[in-house]
Amino acid sequence: MPRETLDPQFLHLAGVLPECVFLADENGRITYLSEAAAGLFEHPADELTGRPIHSLLHPADRESVRRLIERPLHDAPGPHQIETRLLRRSGESFFGRIRFRAGEGGYTGVIRDVTAEDADALRLQTFRIYRDRGLALLHLFTEDLGQLPPGEDLHRFIARGLMTFAAARFVTLSEYDAEKKALRHRHFEIDAGIAGRVISMLGRRVEDLQTPISDEEVREVMTRGWIRSESLYDLTFGSIPRPVAAAIQKFLDVDRFFAISFVHGDQLYGSSLIALPPDEPDPPLELLQAFRHTVALALRCRALESTRD
């Protein structure tokens, strides 16, 4: 939207506000940014005009925020508020608060940098951002799971959902084979550009791996629900040799893992290994628990369908 078509009083107000004022069309494409954008994003405002507004966000938060921003057009006009991570030109992320109102022509709002707020407020802000993001992704995951076509690869769908939820570097999905007392690896979700290197380190496909697991270890993962560790070797129960596990961990730049179990009643249906990079916090555990229960029910239903077939 050319500046000359905007109300001069609007432009004057936008120019004196400390927040970055924005306009976006109904597709979420930026049509105007006030000059405060240069201080926030290290880009002149006119360089950002025409981009999708989600391009200003941290990649891990884009999908959930995009859907949240789109919904008010069909629900209530607002004002609405979202707290999320945004990106400067240098690639540095910062915490921002987006407050906006939806209308027939799109969106009007402001973006505020809240990174500089005091430490206690920032910790609370961080918690809220990850909680709200997790709740949105859990809701979307459950909705999409209910609409999954019968022939769709359930293991791939679950692994991708967990990878998005945790902003993980990679996720594995395994089924528990009670007869063989082993975890049979079904899917490995990782960026396609580095999958080949990981496979060459392993010497075989992840889907060909089987991890023997003792009755005691089964009871532990079922009781605890998840295990957090800084060692890939420990959480694979030795199925990957220690030097190989260490090399993969270093190559992928991951420093923490969550091994989570999918349990319904007294039966273990499978497990997942989630690898996190150093700049991502642990996922909210209460939401991780909700993901566990949702996935366990899906795997149980699939197992019952297979039995009937």
C-alpha positions as CSV (number, residue, x, y, z in Angstrom):
1,M,0.0,0.0,0.0
2,P,1.7,3.3,-1.1
3,R,2.3,5.7,1.7
4,E,0.5,8.5,-0.1
5,T,-2.8,6.5,0.0
6,L,-2.7,6.3,3.8
7,D,-4.4,8.8,6.2
8,P,-1.8,11.5,7.2
9,Q,-3.0,11.3,10.8
10,F,-2.4,7.5,10.8
11,L,1.1,8.0,9.5
12,H,1.9,10.7,12.1
13,L,0.7,8.5,14.9
14,A,2.6,5.5,13.6
15,G,5.7,7.6,13.4
16,V,5.7,8.6,17.1
17,L,4.7,5.3,18.6
18,P,7.6,3.3,20.1
19,E,6.1,0.1,18.7
20,C,6.4,-0.9,15.1
21,V,3.0,-0.3,13.4
22,F,2.0,-2.7,10.6
23,L,-0.7,-3.2,8.1
24,A,-1.2,-6.6,6.3
25,D,-3.7,-7.8,3.7
26,E,-6.1,-10.7,4.2
27,N,-3.4,-13.1,3.1
28,G,-1.0,-11.9,5.8
29,R,1.2,-10.0,3.4
30,I,2.8,-6.8,4.8
31,T,1.4,-3.6,3.1
32,Y,2.9,-1.1,5.5
33,L,5.5,-0.9,8.3
34,S,6.4,2.2,10.3
35,E,10.0,3.3,10.5
36,A,10.4,1.6,13.9
37,A,10.9,-1.6,11.8
38,A,14.5,-0.7,11.2
39,G,15.3,-0.8,14.9
40,L,13.5,-4.1,15.4
41,F,14.4,-6.1,12.3
42,E,17.5,-4.3,11.1
43,H,15.8,-3.8,7.7
44,P,14.4,-0.5,6.4
45,A,10.6,-0.7,6.4
46,D,10.3,-0.5,2.6
47,E,12.5,-3.6,2.2
48,L,10.0,-5.7,4.3
49,T,6.9,-4.4,2.6
50,G,5.3,-7.1,0.4
51,R,6.7,-10.0,2.4
52,P,4.4,-12.5,4.3
53,I,4.3,-11.3,8.0
54,H,5.3,-14.8,9.1
55,S,8.7,-14.3,7.4
56,L,9.6,-12.0,10.3
57,L,9.1,-14.9,12.8
58,H,11.5,-17.6,14.1
59,P,11.1,-20.6,11.7
60,A,9.9,-22.8,14.6
61,D,7.0,-20.5,15.4
62,R,5.8,-19.6,11.9
63,E,3.2,-22.3,11.3
64,S,1.4,-22.0,14.6
65,V,1.4,-18.2,14.5
66,R,0.2,-18.1,10.9
67,R,-2.8,-20.2,11.7
68,L,-3.6,-18.2,14.8
69,I,-3.4,-14.9,12.9
70,E,-5.7,-16.3,10.1
71,R,-8.5,-17.5,12.5
72,P,-9.7,-14.1,13.8
73,L,-11.0,-13.2,10.3
74,H,-13.5,-16.0,10.7
75,D,-14.1,-15.6,14.5
76,A,-13.8,-12.2,16.3
77,P,-12.0,-9.1,14.9
78,G,-10.0,-8.6,18.1
79,P,-7.9,-7.0,19.3
80,H,-5.8,-10.2,19.6
81,Q,-2.3,-10.6,21.1
82,I,0.4,-13.2,20.3
83,E,3.8,-13.5,22.0
84,T,6.4,-15.1,19.9
85,R,10.0,-15.1,18.7
86,L,11.0,-12.8,15.8
87,L,14.2,-12.5,13.8
88,R,16.6,-9.6,13.1
89,R,18.5,-9.3,9.9
90,S,21.6,-10.8,11.6
91,G,19.6,-14.0,12.4
92,E,19.4,-13.1,16.1
93,S,16.0,-13.9,17.6
94,F,14.1,-11.7,20.1
95,F,10.9,-12.0,22.0
96,G,8.1,-9.9,20.6
97,R,4.4,-9.1,21.3
98,I,2.1,-8.7,18.3
99,R,-1.2,-7.0,19.0
100,F,-3.6,-6.7,16.1
101,R,-7.1,-6.3,14.9
102,A,-8.6,-8.1,11.9
103,G,-10.9,-6.4,9.4
104,E,-12.4,-7.0,6.0
105,G,-9.2,-5.7,4.3
106,G,-6.7,-7.5,6.5
107,Y,-5.0,-6.6,9.7
108,T,-3.8,-3.5,11.6
109,G,-1.4,-4.0,14.5
110,V,1.8,-3.2,16.4
111,I,4.9,-5.2,17.2
112,R,6.8,-4.6,20.4
113,D,10.2,-6.0,21.5
114,V,9.8,-7.3,25.0
115,T,13.3,-8.8,25.3
116,A,14.6,-5.9,27.4
117,E,11.9,-6.3,30.1
118,D,13.2,-7.4,33.5
119,A,14.5,-10.9,34.1
120,D,11.5,-12.2,36.0
121,A,9.0,-10.8,33.5
122,L,11.2,-12.3,30.6
123,R,11.2,-15.7,32.2
124,L,7.4,-15.6,32.5
125,Q,7.1,-14.3,29.0
126,T,9.3,-17.2,27.7
127,F,7.1,-19.7,29.5
128,R,3.9,-18.2,28.1
129,I,5.3,-18.2,24.6
130,Y,6.3,-21.8,24.6
131,R,3.1,-22.9,26.4
132,D,0.8,-21.0,24.0
133,R,2.8,-22.3,21.0
134,G,2.6,-25.8,22.3
135,L,-1.2,-25.6,23.0
136,A,-1.8,-24.3,19.5
137,L,0.4,-27.1,17.9
138,L,-1.3,-29.8,20.1
139,H,-4.7,-28.6,18.9
140,L,-3.7,-28.6,15.3
141,F,-2.0,-32.0,15.6
142,T,-5.1,-33.5,17.1
143,E,-7.3,-31.9,14.4
144,D,-5.1,-33.2,11.6
145,L,-4.8,-36.7,13.2
146,G,-8.6,-37.0,13.2
147,Q,-8.7,-36.3,9.5
148,L,-5.8,-38.5,8.5
149,P,-6.7,-40.7,5.5
150,P,-6.7,-44.5,6.2
151,G,-3.6,-45.1,4.0
152,E,-1.5,-42.3,5.4
153,D,1.8,-43.2,7.1
154,L,0.8,-42.8,10.7
155,H,4.4,-43.1,12.0
156,R,5.7,-40.3,9.7
157,F,2.7,-38.1,10.7
158,I,3.4,-38.5,14.4
159,A,7.2,-38.0,14.0
160,R,6.6,-34.8,12.1
161,G,4.1,-33.5,14.6
162,L,6.5,-34.1,17.5
163,M,9.4,-32.5,15.6
164,T,7.4,-29.3,15.0
165,F,6.1,-29.3,18.6
166,A,9.6,-29.6,20.2
167,A,11.4,-27.7,17.4
168,A,13.7,-30.7,17.4
169,R,16.7,-31.6,15.2
170,F,15.4,-35.1,14.7
171,V,12.7,-37.4,15.9
172,T,12.5,-41.2,15.8
173,L,9.3,-43.3,16.1
174,S,9.4,-46.9,17.2
175,E,6.8,-49.7,17.8
176,Y,7.2,-52.1,20.7
177,D,7.3,-55.7,19.7
178,A,6.4,-57.7,22.9
179,E,7.3,-61.1,21.5
180,K,10.8,-60.0,20.5
181,K,11.2,-57.6,23.5
182,A,12.5,-54.9,21.1
183,L,11.7,-51.5,19.8
184,R,11.2,-51.7,16.0
185,H,12.1,-48.4,14.5
186,R,9.5,-47.2,12.0
187,H,10.3,-43.7,11.0
188,F,13.2,-41.2,11.3
189,E,12.3,-37.5,10.7
190,I,15.3,-35.3,9.9
191,D,16.2,-32.6,7.5
192,A,16.7,-34.2,4.0
193,G,19.9,-32.4,3.5
194,I,21.7,-34.3,6.3
195,A,19.9,-37.6,6.4
196,G,22.4,-39.2,4.1
197,R,25.3,-38.3,6.4
198,V,23.6,-39.8,9.4
199,I,22.7,-43.0,7.6
200,S,26.4,-43.3,6.5
201,M,27.5,-43.0,10.1
202,L,25.0,-45.6,11.2
203,G,25.9,-48.0,8.4
204,R,22.2,-48.8,7.8
205,R,18.8,-47.2,7.6
206,V,17.2,-46.2,10.9
207,E,14.2,-48.2,9.9
208,D,16.3,-51.3,9.9
209,L,17.3,-50.8,13.6
210,Q,15.9,-52.9,16.4
211,T,16.6,-52.0,20.0
212,P,16.4,-54.9,22.5
213,I,14.8,-53.7,25.7
214,S,14.5,-55.6,28.9
215,D,11.4,-56.1,31.0
216,E,12.9,-53.8,33.6
217,E,13.6,-51.1,31.0
218,V,10.0,-51.5,29.7
219,R,8.6,-51.0,33.2
220,E,10.9,-47.9,33.7
221,V,9.8,-46.1,30.5
222,M,6.1,-47.0,31.1
223,T,6.3,-45.6,34.7
224,R,8.3,-42.5,34.0
225,G,6.7,-41.6,30.7
226,W,9.8,-39.8,29.5
227,I,13.5,-39.8,30.2
228,R,15.7,-36.8,29.7
229,S,19.4,-37.3,29.0
230,E,22.4,-35.6,27.4
231,S,23.6,-38.9,25.8
232,L,22.3,-40.4,22.6
233,Y,24.1,-43.6,23.5
234,D,22.3,-44.0,26.8
235,L,18.8,-43.5,25.3
236,T,19.3,-46.0,22.5
237,F,20.0,-48.7,25.1
238,G,23.4,-49.4,23.4
239,S,21.8,-50.2,20.0
240,I,24.1,-47.5,18.4
241,P,27.8,-47.9,19.3
242,R,29.0,-45.2,21.6
243,P,31.5,-43.7,19.2
244,V,28.9,-43.6,16.4
245,A,26.3,-42.0,18.8
246,A,28.8,-39.4,19.9
247,A,29.7,-38.6,16.3
248,I,26.0,-38.2,15.3
249,Q,25.3,-36.0,18.3
250,K,28.3,-33.7,17.5
251,F,27.4,-33.6,13.8
252,L,23.8,-32.6,14.5
253,D,24.7,-30.1,17.3
254,V,22.2,-31.5,19.8
255,D,22.8,-31.4,23.5
256,R,19.6,-33.0,25.0
257,F,17.2,-35.9,24.3
258,F,13.8,-36.9,25.4
259,A,12.8,-40.6,25.2
260,I,9.1,-40.7,25.6
261,S,6.8,-43.8,25.8
262,F,3.3,-44.3,24.4
263,V,1.3,-46.2,26.9
264,H,-2.4,-47.0,27.1
265,G,-3.6,-49.0,30.1
266,D,-0.9,-51.5,30.9
267,Q,0.4,-51.8,27.4
268,L,3.4,-50.2,25.8
269,Y,2.7,-49.3,22.1
270,G,5.9,-47.6,21.2
271,S,8.4,-44.8,21.9
272,S,10.0,-41.7,20.4
273,L,13.4,-40.1,20.7
274,I,13.4,-36.3,20.4
275,A,16.8,-34.5,19.9
276,L,17.0,-30.8,20.9
277,P,19.5,-28.2,19.8
278,P,21.2,-26.0,22.4
279,D,19.1,-22.9,21.6
280,E,15.7,-24.6,22.2
281,P,14.3,-25.0,25.7
282,D,12.8,-28.2,26.9
283,P,9.2,-28.7,25.7
284,P,6.5,-27.9,28.3
285,L,6.2,-31.2,30.1
286,E,2.4,-31.0,30.7
287,L,2.0,-30.6,26.9
288,L,4.4,-33.4,26.2
289,Q,2.2,-35.6,28.4
290,A,-0.8,-34.6,26.4
291,F,1.1,-35.5,23.1
292,R,2.0,-38.8,24.7
293,H,-1.6,-39.7,25.4
294,T,-2.8,-38.6,22.0
295,V,-0.2,-40.6,20.2
296,A,-0.8,-43.7,22.4
297,L,-4.5,-43.7,21.5
298,A,-3.6,-43.4,17.8
299,L,-1.2,-46.3,17.9
300,R,-3.6,-48.4,19.9
301,C,-6.4,-47.7,17.3
302,R,-4.0,-48.6,14.5
303,A,-3.0,-51.8,16.3
304,L,-6.6,-52.8,16.7
305,E,-7.3,-52.2,13.1
306,S,-4.4,-54.4,12.1
307,T,-5.7,-57.2,14.3
308,R,-9.1,-57.0,12.7
309,D,-7.6,-57.1,9.2
